[in-house]
């Protein structure tokens, strides 16, 4: 009798064999032990904000290089960056609250002593710290919090209730990878406030583990799930991309810096630069989702409607 070959018997997708779930979790736990941060002690929250520095790189602001941008003073542009940073931090808290609930649902029926569950709980602890960090950044920056629109808030409530496991991880990656791309451009940028750079550095380091965990689990789920669940994942992920693109910056920021809201929103929607920024942020993710079979059918059309897919 020919002995079984564990490599040949391993689950595979278009990217190759899937790694052992427990081994992935163990490596992530080791990384968490080496590279985790307490923002309350890691960052200097009492240091004064720096005059003339941005709260977000200007090239990543929604109105950059629009006709309206060219009429704004430097002070007004920096003020816009302060409010957009608060809007993005608010979006981050909303998203991470959703993610924490989805992770708890994911591990509810899993072996409680497994490394996979232990890492999920470690990630939830990370996300708790991140949410508190973002809230503190909003408060320190002096701009208001910007909750998402009630429609999107309640759509997320439905998502949290009905989302299947692959759908949960696909939506997780949507929120994590686009913001991660922007933050990787922010933390080394010396034009940006030191506190903002510190917040984004912590988030980038810890989110890299979260992305790895979600990618590996989504691959596993897409290989093993029934056809109806794969189809639902494509649909829910595409709809999440559409909502995410609309909710990315709260339009109230334009009113609060003295701009005409309707005109600002219209110019953002017409901005080729803004489309390229958002597509660049999503490019790595959309390529991955395409490889593993998420970007198909109606789901792909919704991604195109979101403007995030080139």
C-alpha positions in Angstrom: 0.0 0.0 0.0 1.4 3.4 -1.0 1.8 5.7 1.9 -0.1 9.0 1.7 1.8 12.1 0.7 0.8 15.0 3.0 1.9 17.5 0.4 -0.1 15.9 -2.4 -3.1 15.7 0.0 -2.9 19.3 1.1 -5.6 21.8 0.1 -4.6 23.8 -2.9 -5.9 26.9 -4.8 -4.5 28.9 -7.7 -1.8 30.3 -5.4 -0.5 26.8 -4.4 -0.8 24.5 -1.3 -2.4 26.1 1.7 -0.2 26.3 4.8 -1.2 24.4 8.0 -3.6 26.5 10.0 -1.9 25.9 13.3 1.6 26.6 12.0 0.4 29.9 10.6 -1.2 30.9 13.9 2.0 29.9 15.9 4.2 32.1 13.7 1.8 35.0 14.1 1.7 34.5 17.9 5.5 34.6 18.0 5.5 37.8 15.9 2.8 39.3 18.3 5.1 38.5 21.3 8.0 40.4 19.6 6.2 43.3 18.0 3.1 44.5 19.9 2.7 48.0 21.3 0.8 49.8 24.0 -0.2 53.1 22.4 -0.8 54.7 25.8 2.8 54.4 26.7 4.5 54.1 23.3 3.3 57.5 22.0 3.7 61.0 23.6 0.1 62.2 23.8 1.1 65.3 25.7 3.5 66.7 23.1 2.2 69.8 21.4 1.0 69.5 17.8 3.5 71.0 15.3 2.7 74.2 13.5 2.6 73.9 9.7 2.6 70.1 9.7 -0.1 68.0 8.0 -2.4 65.4 9.6 -2.4 63.3 6.5 -0.1 63.5 3.4 -1.6 66.1 1.0 -1.4 63.7 -2.0 -3.8 61.3 -0.1 -6.4 63.9 0.6 -9.6 63.6 -1.3 -9.5 67.0 -2.9 -5.9 67.0 -3.9 -5.2 68.4 -7.4 -8.9 69.4 -7.9 -9.9 72.9 -9.0 -11.2 73.5 -5.5 -7.9 72.5 -4.0 -6.1 75.1 -6.2 -8.2 77.8 -4.7 -7.5 76.8 -1.1 -4.9 78.4 1.1 -2.1 76.3 2.7 -3.8 76.8 6.1 -7.1 75.6 4.7 -5.5 72.5 3.1 -3.9 71.6 6.4 -7.2 72.1 8.2 -8.8 69.7 5.6 -6.1 67.2 6.5 -6.9 67.5 10.2 -10.6 66.7 9.5 -10.0 63.9 7.0 -7.6 62.3 9.4 -10.4 62.4 12.1 -12.8 61.0 9.5 -10.5 58.1 8.6 -9.9 57.3 12.3 -13.6 57.3 12.9 -14.0 54.9 9.9 -11.3 52.8 11.4 -13.0 52.4 14.7 -16.3 51.5 13.0 -14.6 48.9 10.9 -12.7 47.4 13.7 -15.8 47.1 15.9 -17.3 45.0 13.0 -14.1 43.0 12.6 -13.9 42.1 16.3 -17.5 40.8 16.2 -16.8 38.7 13.1 -13.7 37.2 14.7 -15.6 36.2 17.8 -18.2 34.5 15.6 -15.5 32.8 13.7 -13.9 31.2 16.7 -17.1 30.4 18.6 -17.2 26.8 17.4 -13.4 26.3 17.0 -11.2 24.3 19.5 -10.7 26.7 22.4 -7.1 25.6 23.1 -5.9 25.8 19.4 -3.3 28.3 18.3 -5.8 29.4 15.7 -8.2 30.6 18.3 -5.5 32.0 20.5 -4.2 34.1 17.7 -7.8 35.3 16.9 -8.1 36.5 20.5 -4.7 38.1 20.3 -5.9 40.0 17.2 -9.1 41.1 19.0 -6.9 42.5 21.7 -4.8 44.4 19.1 -8.0 45.8 17.6 -9.2 47.0 21.0 -6.0 48.9 21.4 -6.2 50.3 17.9 -9.8 51.5 18.4 -8.8 53.3 21.6 -5.7 54.7 19.9 -7.8 56.1 17.0 -10.3 57.7 19.4 -7.5 59.3 21.4 -6.0 60.6 18.1 -9.3 62.2 17.1 -9.6 63.9 20.5 -6.0 65.1 20.5 -6.3 66.5 17.0 -9.3 68.7 18.0 -11.5 67.7 15.1 -14.9 66.0 15.7 -15.5 62.3 15.3 -17.2 61.5 12.0 -19.6 58.5 12.3 -20.6 56.8 9.1 -24.0 57.5 7.6 -27.0 55.7 9.4 -27.6 53.7 6.2 -24.1 52.3 6.2 -24.1 51.8 9.9 -27.2 49.6 9.7 -26.1 47.8 6.5 -23.0 46.7 8.6 -25.4 45.5 11.3 -27.0 43.2 8.7 -23.5 42.1 7.4 -22.5 41.2 10.9 -25.6 39.1 11.3 -25.7 37.2 8.0 -22.1 37.1 6.9 -20.6 33.6 6.3 -17.0 32.9 7.3 -15.4 33.6 3.9 -17.5 36.7 3.5 -16.3 37.9 6.8 -12.6 37.5 5.9 -13.1 39.0 2.5 -14.7 42.1 4.0 -11.9 42.2 6.7 -9.2 42.4 4.0 -11.1 45.2 2.2 -11.0 47.5 5.2 -7.5 46.5 6.3 -5.5 46.6 3.1 -6.6 50.0 1.6 -6.0 51.8 4.8 -2.8 49.9 5.3 -1.5 51.1 1.9 -2.1 54.8 2.9 -0.6 54.4 6.3 2.6 52.9 4.8 2.9 56.2 2.9 2.1 58.2 6.0 4.4 57.0 8.8 7.7 57.8 7.1 6.5 61.2 5.8 8.2 64.0 7.8 5.7 66.6 6.6 3.1 64.8 8.8 2.5 65.4 12.6 4.7 63.2 14.7 1.8 61.8 16.6 -0.1 60.8 13.4 3.1 59.1 12.1 3.4 57.2 15.4 -0.2 56.0 15.3 0.2 54.8 11.7 3.5 53.0 12.4 1.9 51.0 15.2 -1.1 50.2 13.1 1.0 49.1 10.1 3.2 46.7 12.1 0.3 45.0 13.8 -2.0 45.0 10.8 0.5 43.0 8.8 -0.2 40.0 11.0 -4.0 40.5 10.7 -3.8 40.6 6.9 -1.7 37.4 6.9 -4.3 35.6 9.2 -7.2 36.8 7.1 -5.6 35.9 3.7 -4.7 32.4 4.8 -8.1 31.7 6.3 -10.0 33.2 3.3 -8.0 30.9 0.9 -8.9 27.9 3.1 -12.6 28.9 3.2 -12.9 29.5 -0.5 -11.4 26.1 -1.3 -13.7 24.2 1.0 -17.0 26.1 1.0 -20.1 25.1 -1.1 -20.9 26.9 -4.3 -23.7 28.9 -2.8 -21.4 30.3 -0.1 -18.7 31.2 -2.6 -21.4 33.0 -4.6 -22.6 34.9 -1.5 -19.0 35.8 -0.6 -18.5 37.4 -4.1 -21.7 39.3 -3.8 -21.2 40.6 -0.2 -17.6 41.5 -0.8 -18.5 43.5 -3.9 -21.3 45.3 -2.0 -18.9 46.0 0.9 -16.4 47.5 -1.6 -19.2 49.8 -3.0 -20.2 51.0 0.6 -16.6 51.4 1.7 -15.7 53.6 -1.3 -18.7 55.9 -0.5 -18.1 56.0 3.2 -14.3 56.5 3.0 -14.5 60.3 3.8 -17.5 61.8 5.5 -18.7 64.8 3.4 -19.2 66.8 6.6 -15.5 67.4 6.6 -15.9 69.8 3.7 -18.5 71.9 5.5 -16.4 72.0 8.6 -13.5 73.6 6.7 -15.7 76.2 5.0 -16.2 74.5 1.6 -19.4 73.9 -0.3 -20.2 70.3 0.4 -21.9 69.5 -2.9 -19.2 71.0 -5.0 -16.5 69.3 -3.0 -18.2 65.9 -3.3 -18.7 66.4 -7.1 -15.0 67.3 -7.6 -13.8 64.3 -5.6 -16.0 62.0 -7.7 -14.6 63.6 -10.9 -11.0 63.5 -9.7 -8.7 61.2 -11.7 -6.0 61.6 -9.1 -8.4 60.4 -6.4 -9.4 57.4 -8.4 -5.8 56.4 -8.8 -5.1 56.8 -5.1 -8.0 54.5 -4.2 -7.2 52.0 -6.9 -3.5 51.9 -5.9 -4.6 51.2 -2.3 -6.9 48.3 -3.5 -4.6 46.9 -6.2 -2.8 44.3 -4.1 -6.1 43.1 -2.6 -8.0 42.9 -5.9 -5.3 40.9 -7.4 -5.4 38.4 -4.5 -9.2 38.2 -4.6 -9.1 37.6 -8.3 -6.6 34.8 -7.9 -8.6 32.9 -5.3 -12.0 33.3 -7.2 -13.7 36.1 -5.3 -13.8 38.6 -8.2 -16.4 37.0 -10.4 -19.8 37.7 -11.8 -22.0 40.2 -10.0 -19.3 40.7 -7.3 -16.8 41.9 -9.9 -19.4 44.3 -11.4 -20.0 45.8 -7.9 -16.2 46.2 -7.5 -16.1 48.1 -10.8 -19.0 50.3 -9.6 -17.1 51.1 -6.4 -14.2 52.6 -8.5 -11.7 50.5 -6.6 -11.0 48.1 -9.5 -8.9 49.3 -12.4 
